[in-house]
Amino acid sequence: MMNSETTADARTADDAGKILVKRGLAQMLKGGVIMDVVTPDHAVIAEKAGAVAVMALERVPADIRAHGGVARMSDPGLIREIMQAVSIPVMAKCRIGHFVEAQILEAIGVDYIDESEVLTPADEMYHVNKHNFRIPFVCGCRNLGEALRRIGEGAAMIRTKGEAGTGDVVEAVRHARSVLGEIRMLQNKADEELMSYAKEIGAPYELVKETKALKRLPVVNFAAGGIATPADAALMMQIGVDGVFVGSGIFKSGDPARRAKAIVEATTHYLNPDILARVSENLGEPMVGINVGSLDPKEQLAQRGW
Amino acid sequence: MKIGVLALQGAFREHMTILRRLGADVVEVRLPEDLRDLDGLILPGGESTTIGKLAAAYGLIDSLKRFAQDRPVWGTCAGMILMAGKIDFDQPRLGFMNIAVQRNAFGRQADSFVEDLRICVWKDSERHPFPGVFIRAPKILDSGEGVEVIARLSDGTAVGAQEGKWLATAFHPELTQDMRFHRYFIDIVKN
């Protein structure tokens, strides 16, 4: 594959093509489960269970929360090992605003970069200018304004933040309800109201217009942060997201392989309660949860990002 | 005319939107009973290992193979991998089409690309090429008797094939505004 890089560049010379293939990969992940993994063995378990992609990490969010300190991009060596272990797409996280970590992840050749609030932010003002990268980015959001700011910076996929490492789905629900509810309200706004609305939510005007016309975000929108059971995954799908990220919920549970498979099946058959009941049986211990209501606001990772 | 789209995972809604725009009745297929009364079926792009496993777990492998015996099927990207008689990975699949396919044949996401394609069974595609969107795409390494290669990249790589009522494309017409491939498939279903 010596010259594949130059060939690919020549083929997708125009910006529209680049955006199409970046957003397109996220479209191929829809209806699927993206799983956090910390070793190549975990990655193989995730692939066998039917994950559409894995997120390569040194620690799952529950451990990041327990450890405290500064959470950074994972060791590139570990990410490479995980990339070699599986045939499905591999994602990895950089810190908010840490564009050099993003450059390193692009050099390794990961398939998607998550500019993530789960890691300690590197910049308290600015996110990465994601247009500068050939690798697509996924970013977290809590509401429509935040989602459209990230898309304006070049994100090719959005995930609602939820509250990572808690096993409590309440924040994932809150954020998905807020993004999807605001899109529904946008449908009732007259075109002359859109500029003021864009200013009010701090979003680019053109993207507000586009979202109104499409009746959805211009990119794929997954849910993340607190999904721990097949029922949680199906709940998020019925609320209206395109797929789910499961972080600590799988490998912090009693029987990761079984739970992973059950969550994959629940995400496909999210409208079928009979199947949901069957796949939810005998999954063993779920991850030990933290009630988000008991967290100090300073401990809430979702507050990170601007 | 009723066309099903396998809705286990992947970009099935994109296919459904275009089919509806072209006036077809469209049904999501997740279980074997959803295949009843369908005149044709699309296997969408997505993660082929995920789709294959879900198909196997819900009794769809045999019913899809039986369906394909007398009705048109079109697979895009992951769908093409599922249809291929021979692939380079050990994964659940349907395997009814006489082609050998390599997964992720162009590399990882950084190597995804768009290239205009000439579709040799269409008379106007010389002047109006089809936008081929390739995302971690497979390619066709070899094809057997009865298979016509209908699309190639400029370097000669085979990326689209037809075997009677079966159609396979390594690229994603459902991600473009160009509805000609969906119209072409609907014509196959009509005949």
Interface residues (C-beta under 8 A of the other chain):
Chain A: M1 S4 E5 T7 A8 R11 T12 G17 L20 V21 G24 L25 Q27 M28 L29 K30 G31 G32 E47 G50 A51 V52 A53 M83 S87 I88 P89 E106 G109 V110 D111 Y112 R134 I135 P136 V264 E265 T267 T268 H269 N272
Chain B: A7 L8 Q9 G10 A11 F12 R13 E14 R30 G45 G46 E47 T49 T50 K53 L54 A57 C77 A78 F89 R103 N104 F106 G107 R108 Q109 A110 D111 S112 F113 V114 E115 V133 F134 I135 R136 D155 H172 L175
